[in-house]
Every structure is written in structure tokens, then in C-alpha cells.
Amino acid sequence: MEERVRQGDVITPSDGEHFAGEGRADLHVHSTYSDGVHSPEALVKKAREVGLSAIAITDHDNLAGLDEAVEWGRSLSVDIISGIEFSVAMSGKDVHILAYYCDHTNRDLLDYLIFFQRERLKRAERIVEKLNQLNLPLTMDAVLDQAGEGSVGRPHIANALVENGLTGTYHEAFAKYIGWGGPAFEKKFQLTIADTFRLIASAGGLSFLAHPGWMISEPEIVEMIKLGLDGIEVVYPSHNESQRKDFRNIVNQYFLLESGGSDYHGGRRGDDAAFGLHTVPLQVVETMRRRLFS
């Protein structure tokens, strides 16, 4: 009989072990290493408090929080699944892809993450320059203070605008200045869907379409499947029961995998109450592992 997965370890398909019990997992959580409010330590503690057995920290273009999460996961009996969230381009749309189980030592993956973080910094600098031209005296230092150790992004710019009294709220910053079509908006560098799937596969991971909602059609999902999509994030705070049923039908029809989570950022987006509510059973995680292990 195979042993149970060791509590608090990074869950990998090569462990040759299986989950047991009736626990729950949140497979979409953000830390301070991207645009989340809480450190990996704090996220693991919160997961323990709400009774989660496993979480995947899926920071944007960043794996730096993994080791810290694993350390605290071991001490608090919360299993940690390695994850990343990528933003990619498809048919003029900004599509998000969740990667699970990537080898966090894979050189090609690490080189890409370094490159993309540099591109994020360049984009932030262009946005700040545009804001300055709009007579908003924001500095890059203020933005970097918000980002800390994380990959810099628009949420950090929005927070810096609020902290410096240049906008009233986080949402106003996006709506008025830095959101799509805003006067300080700047496009970001994006890989294609196909290149992203190849990168994830080369690092031994699985590719999932994140929060498809109403924006992604079934024909577009079928096209992604042809390019290498492994699964769909079925459970998500903004997905109603009808959408969950539709996406689960697609998963079953095309022999895909299912994932789900809260997309928790720490309350900044009014999502504090969502943590621990939008979860999947551990059997979903086991099925993901089997896909890689078999």
C-alpha cells in the first residue's frame, strides 16, 4: 500500500503517493510575491484556520514564494502545490493560464520568469511616465515600495496612487487611469498560447485555463485543447452554477482536468470572505497528479 502524501511538502507527481481523506484544496491563491496582500507564511496559516488541506500559490510569473510556503506547510500540515499564473495573448484577448506542478528548478522556466519580470518593470515605468504626463506625480520608488519582493504590476501602481493621495480608491485608479483603454494604460509583453503550453510542458507541468467566465467561447477552448490545454478552472467566485455545469461538461467531453479556487488576493478586491469557500476536493488534486504520473 502506498503511503499518504507527506503533509506540508510540495506535491509532485513523482512522489508516487496519494491523498487520503475528505479534505479541500484552493488552487488559486496569490501572495506578496505578485499582487497579493499576505506573505506565503500568512496564507498557509489562513489555510489552516479555514480548514484547507492544500493550497496552490499561483503568483503571477513568480515561483519565489514556494520555499517559504512549503516550510510553513510542513509545520502546519497544509500541503503546497507549486503553481504559476501566466498572462497570454489569444485572438486579441488577455487570457490567463494556471500552471501546476512545474519543476521549479527548470532552467528554461526560470529564465522566462526572469525575462518576464523585467518586462513587467519596463511596463510599469512606461505607465508611471504616462501618469506623470497627466500631472499625477507618482514615482517608480513608490510603486516598487508597494511591490516589495513581488513581480511589479498594475495593482501595485493602483495602490501607490491611493497611498500618495492621487486617486481615491484602488478601483478608481483602474477605471480612470490604468485600466484597459485608460490614458495611462500600457500593453504588456505576452507569450502566445502555444508557446506558453510548450513552456509549461517542458517544465513538467499542467496547463489550465483560468476563470474563463463569459469571455472565452467553447470553440476557443477547443482550439486551446488542440494546442495542449490540460484543464479548466471550473470553480471560481464569479462562476455561477450554470457556468460551472457548462465548463464541467466541456471537461468531461474532452477528457480534460478540473481545477478551482478563490483567486484570493488578501481582501484588497473584496475577496476576504471568499477564502475557504471556493474549493475543490482533494480527489481533484489526485486526478491531476495521476495524469502526470501515469
C-alpha positions as CSV (number, residue, x, y, z in Angstrom):
1,M,0.0,0.0,0.0
2,E,1.3,3.4,-0.9
3,E,1.9,5.9,1.8
4,R,-0.1,9.1,2.2
5,V,1.3,12.3,0.8
6,R,3.6,13.9,3.4
7,Q,1.8,16.9,4.9
8,G,3.4,20.2,4.1
9,D,5.6,19.0,1.2
10,V,5.4,20.3,-2.4
11,I,3.1,17.9,-4.0
12,T,4.7,16.4,-7.1
13,P,3.6,13.6,-9.4
14,S,6.9,11.8,-8.9
15,D,6.2,11.2,-5.2
16,G,4.2,8.1,-6.1
17,E,2.0,8.8,-3.1
18,H,-1.7,9.5,-2.9
19,F,-4.0,11.8,-1.0
20,A,-6.3,10.4,1.6
21,G,-9.3,11.8,3.4
22,E,-12.1,14.2,2.5
23,G,-10.1,17.5,2.6
24,R,-10.5,20.5,0.4
25,A,-8.0,22.5,-1.7
26,D,-7.8,26.1,-3.0
27,L,-5.8,26.0,-6.2
28,H,-5.7,29.7,-6.9
29,V,-4.1,31.9,-4.3
30,H,-1.8,35.0,-4.6
31,S,1.0,36.1,-2.2
32,T,3.1,39.2,-1.8
33,Y,5.4,37.7,-4.5
34,S,2.9,39.0,-7.0
35,D,-0.1,41.2,-6.2
36,G,-1.4,39.5,-3.0
37,V,-1.6,41.2,0.4
38,H,-0.3,38.2,2.5
39,S,3.0,36.5,2.6
40,P,3.2,32.8,1.9
41,E,3.5,32.2,5.6
42,A,0.3,34.1,6.3
43,L,-1.5,32.3,3.5
44,V,-0.6,28.9,4.9
45,K,-1.8,30.0,8.3
46,K,-5.1,31.3,6.9
47,A,-5.5,28.0,5.0
48,R,-5.0,26.1,8.2
49,E,-7.5,28.4,10.0
50,V,-10.3,27.8,7.5
51,G,-9.6,24.0,7.3
52,L,-8.0,23.6,4.0
53,S,-5.7,20.6,3.4
54,A,-3.9,22.0,0.4
55,I,-3.3,25.2,-1.5
56,A,-1.6,26.3,-4.7
57,I,0.2,29.6,-4.6
58,T,-0.2,30.8,-8.1
59,D,1.7,34.1,-8.2
60,H,2.0,36.0,-11.5
61,D,5.2,35.0,-13.3
62,N,6.8,34.1,-10.0
63,L,7.8,31.0,-8.0
64,A,9.7,32.8,-5.3
65,G,7.2,32.2,-2.6
66,L,7.2,28.4,-2.9
67,D,10.0,27.5,-0.5
68,E,8.5,29.7,2.3
69,A,5.1,28.2,1.8
70,V,6.5,24.7,1.9
71,E,8.3,25.4,5.1
72,W,5.2,26.7,6.9
73,G,3.1,24.0,5.3
74,R,5.2,21.3,6.9
75,S,4.8,22.8,10.3
76,L,1.0,23.4,9.9
77,S,0.1,20.2,8.0
78,V,-1.0,22.1,4.8
79,D,0.2,20.6,1.5
80,I,1.6,23.0,-1.0
81,I,1.2,22.6,-4.8
82,S,3.5,24.6,-7.0
83,G,1.7,27.0,-9.2
84,I,2.2,30.0,-11.5
85,E,-0.3,32.3,-13.3
86,F,0.6,33.4,-16.8
87,S,-1.0,36.1,-18.9
88,V,-1.0,35.2,-22.6
89,A,-2.4,36.6,-25.8
90,M,-5.1,34.8,-27.9
91,S,-7.2,36.4,-30.6
92,G,-6.6,39.9,-29.1
93,K,-7.8,38.7,-25.7
94,D,-5.8,38.7,-22.4
95,V,-6.1,35.1,-21.3
96,H,-4.8,33.7,-18.0
97,I,-3.2,30.3,-17.8
98,L,-2.6,28.5,-14.5
99,A,0.4,26.1,-14.4
100,Y,0.6,23.4,-11.8
101,Y,3.4,21.0,-10.9
102,C,6.1,22.8,-12.9
103,D,9.7,21.8,-11.9
104,H,10.7,25.0,-10.0
105,T,14.4,24.3,-10.9
106,N,13.8,24.1,-14.7
107,R,16.2,26.4,-16.4
108,D,14.0,27.4,-19.3
109,L,11.2,28.3,-17.0
110,L,13.4,30.3,-14.6
111,D,14.9,32.2,-17.5
112,Y,11.5,33.0,-18.8
113,L,10.3,34.2,-15.4
114,I,13.4,36.5,-15.0
115,F,12.7,37.9,-18.5
116,F,9.0,38.5,-17.9
117,Q,9.7,40.2,-14.6
118,R,12.0,42.6,-16.3
119,E,9.3,43.3,-18.9
120,R,6.8,44.0,-16.1
121,L,9.2,46.5,-14.7
122,K,9.6,48.2,-18.1
123,R,5.8,48.3,-18.5
124,A,5.4,49.9,-15.0
125,E,8.0,52.6,-15.9
126,R,6.0,53.4,-19.1
127,I,2.8,53.7,-17.1
128,V,4.3,55.9,-14.5
129,E,5.7,58.2,-17.2
130,K,2.2,58.5,-18.7
131,L,0.7,59.3,-15.3
132,N,3.4,62.0,-14.8
133,Q,2.3,63.4,-18.2
134,L,-1.2,63.5,-16.8
135,N,0.1,65.7,-13.9
136,L,0.0,62.8,-11.4
137,P,3.4,63.0,-9.7
138,L,3.9,59.3,-9.0
139,T,7.4,57.9,-8.7
140,M,8.7,54.4,-9.5
141,D,10.1,54.2,-6.0
142,A,6.5,54.5,-4.7
143,V,5.5,51.7,-7.0
144,L,8.4,49.5,-6.0
145,D,7.7,50.0,-2.4
146,Q,4.2,48.5,-3.0
147,A,5.6,45.6,-5.0
148,G,8.2,44.6,-2.4
149,E,9.7,41.3,-3.4
150,G,6.9,40.6,-5.9
151,S,6.6,40.9,-9.7
152,V,5.6,44.5,-10.2
153,G,2.2,45.0,-11.9
154,R,-0.7,47.4,-12.2
155,P,-2.2,46.6,-8.8
156,H,1.0,48.0,-7.2
157,I,0.6,51.1,-9.3
158,A,-3.0,51.5,-8.2
159,N,-2.0,51.0,-4.5
160,A,0.7,53.6,-4.9
161,L,-1.7,56.1,-6.4
162,V,-4.1,55.6,-3.5
163,E,-1.3,55.8,-0.9
164,N,0.0,59.0,-2.3
165,G,-3.4,60.6,-2.4
166,L,-3.5,60.7,-6.2
167,T,-6.7,58.7,-6.5
168,G,-9.4,57.9,-4.0
169,T,-9.6,54.2,-4.4
170,Y,-7.9,51.2,-5.9
171,H,-10.8,50.7,-8.4
172,E,-10.8,54.3,-9.4
173,A,-7.1,54.0,-10.3
174,F,-8.0,51.3,-12.8
175,A,-11.2,52.9,-14.1
176,K,-9.8,56.3,-14.5
177,Y,-6.2,55.8,-15.5
178,I,-4.5,52.4,-15.8
179,G,-7.3,50.0,-16.9
180,W,-7.8,48.8,-20.5
181,G,-8.3,51.9,-22.7
182,G,-7.3,54.3,-19.9
183,P,-5.0,57.3,-20.7
184,A,-2.1,55.6,-18.8
185,F,-2.7,52.0,-20.0
186,E,0.2,50.1,-21.5
187,K,0.1,46.7,-23.1
188,K,2.3,44.0,-21.5
189,F,4.5,41.5,-23.2
190,Q,2.7,38.2,-23.7
191,L,3.6,34.8,-25.0
192,T,1.3,33.1,-27.3
193,I,-0.9,30.3,-26.0
194,A,1.1,27.7,-27.9
195,D,4.4,29.0,-26.5
196,T,3.0,29.1,-23.0
197,F,1.8,25.5,-23.2
198,R,5.2,24.4,-24.6
199,L,7.0,26.2,-21.7
200,I,4.8,24.6,-19.1
201,A,5.0,21.1,-20.6
202,S,8.8,21.4,-20.9
203,A,8.9,22.1,-17.1
204,G,6.8,19.0,-16.5
205,G,3.6,20.9,-15.6
206,L,-0.1,21.0,-16.4
207,S,-1.8,24.0,-18.2
208,F,-5.3,25.2,-17.0
209,L,-7.5,27.9,-18.4
210,A,-8.1,30.3,-15.6
211,H,-11.6,31.9,-14.8
212,P,-13.0,31.6,-18.4
213,G,-16.3,33.2,-17.4
214,W,-18.3,34.6,-20.3
215,M,-15.2,35.8,-22.2
216,I,-14.0,32.6,-23.7
217,S,-16.2,30.6,-26.1
218,E,-16.2,26.8,-26.4
219,P,-14.6,27.0,-29.9
220,E,-11.8,29.0,-28.4
221,I,-11.4,26.4,-25.7
222,V,-11.3,23.6,-28.3
223,E,-8.6,25.5,-30.1
224,M,-6.6,25.6,-26.8
225,I,-7.1,21.9,-26.3
226,K,-5.6,21.3,-29.7
227,L,-2.6,23.4,-28.6
228,G,-2.1,21.5,-25.4
229,L,-4.6,22.7,-22.7
230,D,-4.9,20.2,-19.9
231,G,-7.8,21.5,-17.9
232,I,-10.2,24.3,-16.9
233,E,-10.7,26.2,-13.7
234,V,-14.3,25.2,-13.2
235,V,-14.8,26.5,-9.6
236,Y,-14.3,30.3,-9.4
237,P,-16.0,33.0,-7.3
238,S,-17.7,34.7,-10.3
239,H,-18.8,31.4,-12.0
240,N,-22.5,30.7,-11.3
241,E,-23.8,27.2,-11.1
242,S,-24.8,27.3,-14.8
243,Q,-21.3,28.2,-15.8
244,R,-19.7,25.6,-13.6
245,K,-22.0,23.0,-15.1
246,D,-21.1,24.1,-18.7
247,F,-17.4,24.1,-18.0
248,R,-17.6,20.7,-16.3
249,N,-19.4,19.3,-19.3
250,I,-16.5,20.5,-21.5
251,V,-14.0,18.9,-19.1
252,N,-15.8,15.6,-19.4
253,Q,-16.4,15.8,-23.1
254,Y,-12.8,16.5,-24.0
255,F,-11.2,14.4,-21.2
256,L,-9.7,17.4,-19.5
257,L,-8.9,18.0,-15.9
258,E,-10.7,20.3,-13.5
259,S,-9.4,22.8,-11.0
260,G,-10.8,25.5,-8.8
261,G,-10.0,28.2,-6.3
262,S,-10.8,31.6,-4.8
263,D,-8.2,33.8,-6.7
264,Y,-7.5,35.1,-3.2
265,H,-5.5,38.4,-3.1
266,G,-6.0,39.2,0.6
267,G,-9.1,41.3,0.8
268,R,-7.9,44.1,-1.5
269,R,-10.5,43.1,-4.1
270,G,-13.2,42.4,-1.5
271,D,-12.3,38.8,-1.6
272,D,-11.5,38.1,2.0
273,A,-14.8,36.2,2.6
274,A,-14.1,34.0,-0.4
275,F,-11.1,32.3,1.1
276,G,-12.1,28.7,2.1
277,L,-15.4,28.8,0.2
278,H,-14.4,28.3,-3.4
279,T,-12.5,25.0,-3.2
280,V,-12.2,21.6,-4.8
281,P,-12.0,18.2,-3.1
282,L,-8.6,16.6,-2.8
283,Q,-9.6,14.0,-5.3
284,V,-9.4,16.7,-8.0
285,V,-5.7,17.2,-7.0
286,E,-5.1,13.4,-7.0
287,T,-6.6,13.2,-10.5
288,M,-4.2,15.9,-11.7
289,R,-1.3,14.0,-10.2
290,R,-2.3,10.8,-11.9
291,R,-2.5,12.5,-15.3
292,L,1.2,13.3,-14.9
293,F,2.3,10.2,-13.1
294,S,0.6,7.6,-15.4
